[in-house]
Amino acid sequence: MWTVRRSFPQTEGILELAGLDSTVRVLRDGYGIPQVYADSPHDLFFAQGFVQAQDRFFEMDYRRHLASGRLAELFGRNALESDMFVRTLGWRRVAEQELALLSTDARSYLKSFAEGVNAYLAETDGAEMSLEYAALRLSGLSYTPEDWTPADSLVWLKAMSWTLGSNIEDEIDRSLQSAQLTRQEVESLWPTYPFEVNKPIVNQGALVDGVFEQDATGPGTRFPARPPFRAGPPVPARPPFRVDAQPSLREAKAASSQLTRLLGTGDSLGSNAWAVSGARTASGAPMIANDPHLGASLPSPWYQMGLHCNEVSQDCPFDVAGFTFAGLPGVVIGHNADIAWGLSTLFADVQDLYLEKLVAEDRYLYDGRERELDTRVESFAVEGEAEPVEITVRESQHGPLISDVDEELEAVGGAAPVPKSAEPSEERSAESSVGGYAVALRWTALEPGRTAEALFGLNTASNWNDFREAVRDFDVPGQSLVYADTAGHIGYQAAGLIPIRRIGQGNWPVPGWDPAYEWDNDFVPYDALPSVLDPGDGYVIAANQTVIGDDYPYYLGSSTDYGYRATRIGDLLLEDDSLTVEDMAAIQLDNYSQLAKTATFRLRDISLPGNYYQQGQRTLGKWDFHMDADSPGAAYFAMVWASVLDLTFSDQLPEDTLPSGDSRWWTVMEQLLKEPRNPFWDDISTLDTRETRDDILHMAMVTARDELTRRLSRRASDWQWGKLHTLTLRNESEQVTDGASPGFLFDRGGYELGGGSSIVSATSYHVSEGFEATSVPSMRMVVSLDDLDSSIWVNLTGASGHAFHENYTDQTDLWLDGQSLPWVFTRADVEGAAESELTLEPG
C-alpha cells in the first residue's frame, strides 16, 4: 500500500519552491480539480506546471517520449517502429523551431511552466512520481526523467494534430481499393456530402474582395481572377500512378496505423460543439456546449483547472478555467470572465501523399530531372540493448519518405518501372534497379507554426474581435471554433492552415514527379475562411460536418462527418426556445439513430423463417430507434448492421479497408438500400448466384439472431445493447507493451454504454472489429454566459493519474450516468467549494 500511496500529491499545507516570486494558492474541490491564484503570469504558469506534474507526470513523460520518438528508451523494441515513424516525421524538430516564432510572452509562459514541472522533479524521485515508474523499475528499467522543456509542451500539439487532422489513410484506402474496384465503384464508397439532407456549419455569406462576409449573397467584384481550386484533367479509369506502387502505400498505412494506435486514437473522432443565443435560452443569455470525441484512455486526455491572476490587469491578464492537456500551459477549451469557446475538428485536408520515382538510393525524379534526397541520421536508444539503432531518414521536396520506416520496404516496387535518367520514356526493369517507388508526406504540421500563441490569446480574449485575432494563429490542427460572450453574442470561426492545390483535391496519392500536383505557395487566407457572428437562426452547430456549401471557391476537405449528428442537434435545439443548462446537457446524451430509422423500414419487410428468427425482427417493431444501453432493439439492429456491412463488402474490398461503420458508411448504405440490384450486394464468391439487397438483408438478420443467441441469450427480451457495446479504460502505456503491463493495476472497465457511431452521444466503434467503444465524449461541458458559476463540466476519468487515488476515476460514474459537476468560477464560489488548499511559497 505504501508503494501505491507514496506518489499521491500533497494538496494541503505549505510547500517552498525555488523559482517562485510570490505566494501562490492552489484550491481543490472534492474531485481534486485545482484552481490556481497567483500575482504574476510567471508564478501562475509555474504553479500550473507543478500541479499538473503532481497529478499527471507519468502521462506527461509518456507523451513527450511518444511525440519525440523516444518510447523505446522506456519500453524497448516494442516501441521502436513507432519511434522510427515519429522521428521520420520530425515532430520534435518542428516543435523546437516553433519556439522562435512565438511572442516573448508566450515563450515566457512555456518557460515558467517548464520550471514548475522541474520544481516537482527536483523534490520527487522515481517510484514516488507514480506507480507506473515502480512497475518499470521492477521490470529492470533504470530511468531518471529529464528536465521538462518548452519543446516538450509544444511537441504534444504535433501529436494532437496527427490525431485530429490525419486523412492519409483515406488516400491510401482509395488507392488500395482501386486495385480491386473500378474508379467509379471506389468513388461510390466515398460519397459527396449530402447537402440536401444535412446542412453545413455556415449557411450564408460569400467572399467579397477576398474576405468572407457573412451577409454577402455573392462574390465581390475583385474575386480572384481564377478560382483557387481547379478540378484538373479528366479522371482516369485508374489512379495516375502505377498500381505496382501499392505495396509502398500499404506499408505506409501500417506505419501510420501503428502510431495512431499508440496515440489512443479511436474510430469516428470528432466533437459536438454548439452555441445558442439568448433568444433561445430561459436566461436570455447565450450558452455553449462542447464534448470532444477522442480515444478512450486512462487518464482522460483532458485535465480540468482554473488559472487566475489575483488582480487581472494588462501585466497579469489571466482569469480562465476549462480543459487543457497535461503538459501544456493555459486552457485549450473553456471560458474566462468574458467569453467561452469550444472546439470541433475541421477535418481540413492538409496532408497529401506523393509517390516519388526513385532513380537511385539518394535521388528521385521531378519534372524530368533527377534531384537529390535530403538525408539525416536518427539514433535510437533502446531499453535493454547496449548499442543504439540508427536509421537514415530521406526527404524529397514534398516531405519525409514515410514508406522507409519498415525494413520490408527494401523490396517494394520490385515490378515497378523506374526511369533510367531524366527522360521518362527511358525505362529499365526494376530487377536491375535500386530505385522503385516511395511515399512522401506533405503536411502543414511539418512546418513550424503558432498554435500555442493562439491558445494563450483565447485565454485572455474579451470579445469577438479579440477571439478572431487569437484564432488567426491557430495553424494546426484545423479546427471549428464556436463562441459566446457575456455581451450576448455567439459566433463561429473556421481556423487552420489549409493548402491551395494547383489541381485535384488531395483525395488520392499523386505523382510526385509531376509539378502539376504541387501546392501553390500560399494557403487559404484566414480572412477568407468562413465565419459568422450572431446568425439569424440563433444557434451555430459544429459537429464535424462540412463547413460551407460547395459553391465556396476554396477546397477545404472532404473527410468530414456527413452531418447526421449536427442535424439531430439542430432538431433538438429547435424544439425549445427557453433552453436551460440541463437541456443542453440532455442533448449531449441523445442516443437517437437516424440510420436505424432508415434501415429498419427495409428490415421489417424481410420475410424470415420461423418464430425463432422473427423474434429478433419483432424487437424492431416496438423500438424507438434510440441506441440505449438496455435496449433489445438496439442490440439487434447493431448486430444486423455489422452483418450487412460484412456480407456486402468483405468479399470485394481489401481486408485493411473494410467498413468502420461511421457516417460515411451510413451514407453509402443509404444509397445502396435504394438500389436492390447494385453489384455490391452480390457475393462474388457464389459464382452461380447473384445476390440482391433483400438476400443480403435476410442473411444478415439470420446471422444477427444466431450471434445474439450465442453471445447474450436465446430470449430476445434479454438482449441489451450495453452488453455488447462496452468501454474499458486502459493505461496509455499498454498500447506499446502489447498488454504486458500490469493492467489490473491501472485499467478500469468494461462499462456498458449506449450510443454509437454518428449519434450525438458518440460512443464509436469499428464495426468490422467488434462493438467495444474506441472513442467517446472525452469530456462534456455546458457554459452559461448569464451566470458562469451555474456552468457544468465532467471529465471521462478524474483529475489524478495515480492509480488507486480517490480522484483517479471519480468522475467516470458521473460521466456514465450522464451527470456533471458544478463548475464554479468566481473566487467566492471557488473558495466555497474548496476542500483543500496548498500554499506555494518562494523557497
N, C-alpha and C positions, 0 to 999 in steps of 0.2 A: 504493500500500500504506500510505503514511503517513496518508492521509485515512481509510482503513479502521481503522487501529490506534490512532489518537490518541485515540479515545473510550474505549478499554479502561481499566478502572478500576485504580487502584493497590491491590494486595492484600497488599503486604508493606512492611515498614519502619515509619516513624513519620510521622504527619500531625498538625499542630497546628491545632485548630479552635476559633475563638472561640465561646463559649457552653457548652462542656463544663465541668463542675465537677471531674471527676477522670479518671483514666486508664480507657480502655475497650479491651478486647481483642476483635478480630474474627478468629476462626479459620475457615478454609475448608478443606473436604476437596478431593479431586481433581476433584470435579464443581462446585466453586465455591459450594457451599451454605454460607452463613455461620452461625456460632454466635457470638452477641454476649454478652460478660460485662461487667457494669458494677456500680458501687456503689449506684446510685440509679435509681428509675424515670425521672427526668429524663434522665440520661445514657443509660439503656438505650433509650428511645424516640427520643432524639436520634440515637443511633448507628443505630437501625433505619431512620429516615428517610434518613440519609446513605447507608447501604449500599444500600438499595433504589434510591435515585436513581443511585448509581454503576452499578447493573446495568440499571435499567429506566426511566430518567427519560422517554424519549420515550413509552413506553407510558403512564406516569402522566400526562404532559402531554396526550396524545391523549385519554385517558379523561376527564380533568376538562373538557376542551373539549367533548367529546361530551355528557357528562352535564349540562353547564351551558348547552348550546345555543349554543356558540361555535365550532363547527368551521369555519364559513365564513371566520373570520379567518385560518385556515391554508390552506383548500382551495377557497375561492371558492364560486361559485354551486352547484357540485355538492352542497355540504353544506347549502345554505340551507333546503331543505324539511324536513330532519330537525331542524335547529336550531329552525325555527318550531314544530314539533310538541313538542320538548322544552321550549321556553320557554312554550308554551301549557299544558303540564302543570305547569310551575313547579317542577321538581325542585330547582333551586338555591335558590329562595326558601324551600322547606321545609327543606332542609339547614341553612341559616343559622338558621332558627327552632329547629332541634333542639338547637343548642349550649346554649341556655338551659335545656333540660330535663335535661341531663346533670349528673352529680355534679361537684364540684370536682376530684376525682381524674381522672375521665375527661376533662374539659376540659384538664387539665394534661398528660395523656398525648398528646392530639391536638396541643396547642401545642408540646410538646417534639419530637414527630415532625416537625411543620412546620419547626421551627428547624433540625433536622438536614438536611432536604431543602434548605433555603435556604443552609445552610453549603456544601453541594455546589454550588449555583448560584453562590455567591459566588466560588468558585475555578475555575469551569469556564465556558467560553463557546462558544456557537454550535455549530459542527461538532464541537467537542471533546466534546459531550454524546452525540451518536450520528450514525451515517451518514445517518439519515433527515433530520436538520436540514441536513446538507450537500446532500442532494438537493433539499430545499425551497429552499435558497438558490440553487442552480443554476437553479431554475425562476423566480427573481426575487423570492422572498419575503424581505422584511426583517423579521426577527422576533426579539425577545428575550423569553424566558419570564418571566412574572411570578413573584413570590414565591409559595410554597406557603402555603395557609391551612388551618386545621382544616376548614372547609366543603368544601375540595377533597377531603378524605378521605371526609366523610360523603355527599357527593353521589353517589359511586360506589355506595354502598349503595342509593340510589334506582334507579340503573340496573340493579343486580342484582335488585332487587325486580321490576322490569319483566320482566327476562329469566326469572325463576323463578316469577313469580306472575301472569302475564298470561293471562286467559281471555276477553278481549273479542272476540278473533277467532272464538272458538267461538260467542259470542252472535250475531255478525254473520253467520257462516256459516249458522246455523239460519234466520235471517231471510231471507237471500238464497235459500236452498233452498226456503223456503216459497212463493216466487213461482212455482215450477215443480212442487212436490210438495204432496200433502195433508199436513196436520199429522201424521197417523198415519205416513205414509211418512218424514217428517222425523224423527220420534221413533225410528223403527226404525234410523236411521243414528246414533243417539246412545243405544245401549242402556244399561240399568242395569248396575251392577256384578254380575258372575257369582259371587255368594257361594257357590253350590252347587259351584263348581269351585275358586275361589281364595279363600283366607282373607283377612280384613282384617289390619291390623297387630296390633290388640288384640282378643283373642278372649274377653275376660272383663270383668266389672265393670259398674257402673251408677252413676247419680247418687244420692247419699244426702244430703239436706239441701243440695242444690245443689253438692255436692263429688263428684268422681269417685272412687269407691273400687273398687279392682281386685278385691276379694274379694266385693263385693256381688252378689247374684243377681237383684235387682230394685230399683226406685227406692224411696227412703225416704219416710216419711210426709209430709215437708214438701217434697215435689216441687212445682215451680211449678204454680200453680193452672191455668194454661193451658199447653199445650205451646209452647215457644218458636217452633216452626215450624208454620204453618198453610198448607195446600195452596192456599187461595184459591178463587175461583169456578171452575165447570166450564171446562175448556179449550175455547176456541172453535175452529172449523174453521180459522181463520186467526189470526195474532198479533193482539193487542189494539191495533193501530195501523195506519195506512194503509200499504198496500203502496207507495203513491206516495212514501213517505219512504225507500225503499230506495236511491236514488242517494246520499243522505247517508251511509247505512251503508257503501256500497261505497267511498266516498271516505275515510271514517274508517278502514276496513280498509287502504286503500292507504297512508295516512299511518302507521298502526301498523306495517305490514309493512316500510316503509322504515326505521323506527327499529330494528325487530327485526333487519334485515339488518346495519345498522351496528354493532349490539351483538355481532355474531358469533353470534347465536343460531341453532342448528341445529334439526333435527327430533327429536322424541321426547326432549326434555331431561328430566333426572331424575337419579337416583342409585341405586346399590345401597349399603345400609348395614345391617350386622347385627352383633350381639354374641352370643357363646356363653359359657355359664357354664363353670366349671371341671369340672363333671360331664361335659362333652363334649370336654375337651381332654386331650392327653397330659400336659401340665404340671400339671393340676389347678387352673390359674388361668384367669380369663376372657381372651378375645381379642375384638378388634373389627376390622372391615374396612369400608372405605369407598372408593367410586370414583364421584365425581360426573360426570354426563354433560352436558357443556357444548359449545358451539360450538367447532369446531376452529380454533385461531388460533395465530399465531406472533408473539411468545412465547406460551406457555401462559397461561391466565388465572391460574394459581397461581404463588406464589413460596414456596419452602421456606426455612425458617430456624429458629433457636433463639434464645430470649431468656432470659437467665439473670442473676439477681442474684447477685453474688459470695457474699453471705450472705443467704439467704432469711429474711425477717422481716416483721413487720407493716408496717414502713416500706418494705420492698422485697420484695413477695410473689411475684415472677415467677420461675418456673423451668419453662419451657414450650417446646415445639417443635412444628412442624407446617407447615401450608399457610396462607398468607394471600394477599390481593390486593395487588399492587404499588400503593402509595399509601395503604394502610390500616395503622395501627399494631396491634400484637398479632397473635394467631394465630386464624384462623377455624375450622380443623379440626385436631385433633391430640391431644396429651396433655401433661400435666405430670407431676410425680413421683407423683401420687396417682390421677388419673382420666384416662380417654380418652373422646373423644366423636367422633361422626360425624354428618353431616347428609344429609338426603334431602328433596327438596321435598315439601311437604304438598299442594300444588295446592288449597289452600282457595280458595273463591270469594269474593274480596274486591274484585271490580270489578263494577260494574253500569253499563249504558248506559241513559240516559234520553233518549227522544225528546221534545224540547221544541217546543211550538207557539209560534212567533214571531208576534206581532201587529204588531211593528214592529222596526226595526233594533236598538232598545235595550230592547225589552220582550217578555215571554213570558207565557203563560197558566199559572196554577196555582190549582187549587181554585176555578175560576170567576172569578178576579180576575187583573188584569194586575200583573206585577211588573217592576221594572227589572233589567236585566242589569248586573252589575258589570263594569267595563272597566278595562284598563290598557294602556299602550302599551309595546311591546317594540321596541328598536332593535338592528339587527344590522350590525356592521362586516363588510364582505365584501372579501376579498383581491382586489386588482386594481380596485376600484371606489372612486371618490373620496367618494361620498355613501353614508351608511348607508341600509339598508332598514328601514322601520317597519311594524309590524302592530298592530292593536288586538285584544287578547285579550278575549273575552267569557266571562263565567261566570254560570251560573244558581246557584240554591241547591244544586244537585246537584254542580256542578263545572264545569271548563272545557269550552267547546264545541269538541270536538276536530274536528268536521266543518268548522270555519272555516279549517283550515290551508291548504287548496287553493283557489286563486283560482277554479277552475271551479265551486266550490260556490255562487257568487253566483247561479247559475241553478237550483240544486237546489230541489226542491219546487214546480216550476212548475205541476204539476197538482194539488197538494195543497190541499184546502180549508183556509182559515185563518180563525179566528174574528174577527169584526169588533170585538167587545167582550167583556165578561166573560161574556156569555151564549153558551154553546157552540152553541146552536141557530141563532144568527145567523151565517150563513156568507156569505162573498163569494168570488168567483173569485180565484184566486192571480194571475191576469193583472193585477189592479189592486193587488197586494199587494207590500209589501217584506218580507213575512214568509216563512212556509214552515215546514219542519221543520229542526231542528238536533239534533245528537247531543252530549249531555253525558256526561262520565265521572265517576262517583263511585268512589273508590279509597282504601283505607285508607292507602296510602303517600303520599297527598297531604296527610295530616295529620302534623305533627311527632311523632316517636317516640323511643324509647330503645334501638334495636337495638345501637348502639355500646356502650352500657353493658353489655348482655348479653354481648357478646364479651369485654370485659375481665373480667367476672365468671366466665365459663367458664375463662379462662386461669388464674385463681387458686383455683378451687373445689377442695375437698379431699375431698368426699363427696357422696352423693346429695342431701342437703338443700341443700348449697351450690349444687350443679348446678341443682336445680329453682328455687331463688330467682334464680339468674342468668338462667335461661331465661324467667322471668316478664317480663323486659323485651324479649324478642325479638318485636317488633311485626310487622315486615315484613322480608323475605318470610316467609310462613308456612312453618314447617319441621317435619320429623320428626327428632328427635334421638335417637340411640342412645347408650348409656352403658355404661361398665365401669370398675371401680376395682380397686386393689391389695388391697382388703379382701375381694374375691371376689364383688362384686355386679355384676349387669347390669341395664339398665333401658331404658325408652323414655318420651319425653315429646313430645306434640304441642304446638306453640307457634305463636302468631300472633294478631293482632288480626282477629277474624272477625265480620262483622256479623250481627245478628239482623234478618231481614226481616219486615215485617208480614204479607206474603203472598208466595207464589211462592218460587222457588229461584234467581233470577238467571240462568236459562238463556237468556232471551230479552231483547232490549231492551224496556223497559217505558215506558208513557205517563207522561212527567214531569209532566203536568198533573193527574194523579190522586194525591191524598195516600195512597191505599191502598197504594201501592208504595214508600213510604218505608222506610228503615231505622229500627228502633227507636233510642232514644237511648243504648243500651248495646250492648256486644259480648259474645260468649260469654265468661263468666268464665274466667280462667286455671285456677282450681281445678276447673272443670268439664270441662276438656279431658282427653282420655284419656291415661293414663299407666300404667305397670306397672313394678314392681320385682321382680326375681328370678322371672320367670314359670316355671310348673311344667314347661314343655317344655324349659327350659334354653337357650332362644335367643329372640331377637327380631329380626325382619326388617322393615326399612322400605325398600321398593323402589318407592316412589311409588304403591303400591296404596291402596285406600281405608282409612281409619284404623280404622273400627269398624263394627259391624253396623247395619242400617237401623232397629233399634229405639232407637238413640241419639236423644235428643229434639232435639238441635240439628242444623241443617243446616250441614255443613262445606264441601261442594262435590261436584261430580260430574265434574270434568275430570281425575280421577286416571288413572293407569295401571290397566289391567284385571287386573293381578296375575299374569301368566304368569311374569315374572322372579322374583317373590317365591316362587311355588310351586316353581319349579325350584331355587332356592337352598335352600329348606326340604328338598326331597327329597334334595339332595346332602349337606346337613348331617346328615340322619338316617342316612346310610349308614355313619357312623363316630362312635364315642363317644370317640375318642382323637385329636382333630384337632390338627394342628400348624400353625405359621405357613405352611409350604409348602402344606398342604392348603387353607387359607383363600385363599391366592393363586391356587391352581389353580381354585377355584370362580369367582373373578372372571373367569377366562378361558374359561368354559364357553360353547360355541357351539351347544348343542342347541336345536332349534326345535320347539316343541310344535305350532305351526300346520302346519309341514311334515308332521309325522306324521299330523295330522288330514286335511289336504287330499290327501296322497299316496294315502290309502286310496281316494279317489274317482278320482284321476288314473290310477291303474293299471288301472281298469276301462274307460277310454275306448278305443274302437276307432279306431285311427289307420291311414291308408292307406300301405302300403308300408314297406319296411325303413328308408328314409331317415328318416321321422318316428318310426318305432318305436325307432330307435337312441336318440333323446332320451328317450323314455319308459322305456327299459331302464336308463338311468342311475339312475332312482328305485328300481329293484328291488334293487340292491345298495348302496343308500345308507342310512346310519345316522342321518339327519336332523340331522347336525351341519353348520353353515354354515362349514366350514373353507375357508381361502383356496385350497387346491389341489384342491377337490372339484368334479368334473364334475356330480354330482347337485345340489349346492348352486347351481351356476351355472344349471342348467336349471330348478330349482324357482323361483329368484328371478325368472327371466325369465317363467316361466308365471304366477307370482303377479302380476307387474306387468301382464301382458297380460289376466289375468282382471279385475283392477280396472278397467283401461281399457275393456275391452269391456262390462263390466257397468254402469259409471256415467257414462262420458264423454258418452253421449247424453242423460242425464237430469238431470245436475247442472250448475249454473253453473260456468264454467271456473275461477273463483277459489275454488271449494270442492271441487275434485277430491281423491280419496283420497290421504292421505300414506303409508298402509300401516302405521301404528302399531298399538298394541294395540286401540284402538277398532275399527279396520277389521278386525282379526283376529276380534274378537267378532261384528261384523256378518256377516262371511263364514261363520263357523261356523254361524250360524243359517240363512243363505241356502243353504248346502250341504245342509241338511236339507229344503229346500223347492224341489224341482226346477222348479216352475211359478210361483215368486214373480215378480210383474211386473217386478222389477228385472232379471231375466235377459233380458227381451225387449228387442231392439234396436228402438227406436221409429222408426228411420229406414227399416226394412224393413217397409213398410206391409202387404204381403201375407203376411208370415211372423211367427209368434210363437215366438221362440227360448226354449228351456228351458235349465236348468242344463247338461246334457250338451252341448248345442250350443255354449254359450259355452266350456266347458272344452275341447272339441275344437278350436275356433278358436284358443284361447289356446295350446294345445300346438303347433299347427301354426305359429302366429306365432312362438313362442319358438324352435322349431327353426330356422326360417329366419333369425331375427335373430341367433342364436348362430353360425350358419354365416357370416353376413355379418361379424360383429364378431370372432369368435375363430377358428373352424376348422370345416371340414366333418366332421372326425373328432370324434365326441362325447368320446372318451377324452382329447382335448387340452383340453377346456374346463376352466377354473379360475375359481372364484367371485372370487378376488382380482384377476383380470384386469379384471373389471367393477367391482368394489367397491374403489375406491381412495380414498386420502386425500392431499390436498395442503394443506400448512400455509402459510397466507398471512398476510402482514403486515396488521394490522388496518386500516391506512390505505387499503389497496386497495379496501375496501368503499365508500369515499367518493370515490375517484378513478376509479371505474369501470375499474380495471385499468391506468390511465395511469401509475401509479408504476412505477419500475423493479423489477418483481417478480423478475427474475433475480438481483438483489442480495439480496433478503430472503426469498424463498419457498423451501420445500423440499417435495419430494413426487415423484410420485404413488406412494405406498406401497401395496402390495397387502395388503388386510385380509381377515380372516374376520369372523364375527359378523354382526350386522344389527339390525333393529328388533325390540324386545320379546324380545330374547335377553339372557342375563346379560352376555355380552360385547357391550354395546350400542353398536355402531358403526352409528348410524342414518342413514337417507337418506330422501328424499321420493320415493316410488315413481313419482309422476307426473312427476318432473323428472329422473330418472336414478338411477344407483346410487352416485354419489360420496358418501362419508361426509360428513355435515354436522355431526353431533355424535358425540362419542366419550367414553370414560372419560378425563377431562382430567387425572386423576392416579389412582394406586392406593396404598392404604396398608393394612397389617395391623399392629396393635399387640398385643404380648404383655404382659399385665399381670404376668406372672411375672418376666420379665426384659426391661425396656424396651429395653435395648441389643440385643436379638435381634429387634426390630421391623424392618419393611422398608417402603420407600416408593419411588415413582418418579413423575416428572413427565412430561407429554407432550413437553415440549421440554427446556429447560435453565434454569439459573439466570440466564443472561445474556440481555439483549435486544439485544446488539450483534451484528449480522451478521458472520460470519466469526470471532467469538470462539470459543475451544475449548469453551466451555460454552454455546454458542448452542442446539445441538440434540444435545448429547452424551448425553442420556438417551432420545432418540427411538428409537434402535435397541433399547435395552433394553425400552422400552415395547412396541415392535412384536413382540419375541420373547417377551413375557410374563415378562420378568425384572424384578428390582427391586434397589435398592441397600440395603446395611445402613444402618439408621437409629440411629446412636449417639446417646446422650443424656447419660449421666453424664460428668462433667468429664474423668475419666481416659480414657474411651474417645474422647471428642471430641478431646482433645489427641493421643491416639494416632493418630487418623485424619487429623489436620490436615496439610495440605501447604503452607499459607501462613498467616502471621499479620500482621495490620495493627494497629498500636497507635495509638489516637487519644488525643492529649494536649490539655489545655486550651491555647488559644492566646492 
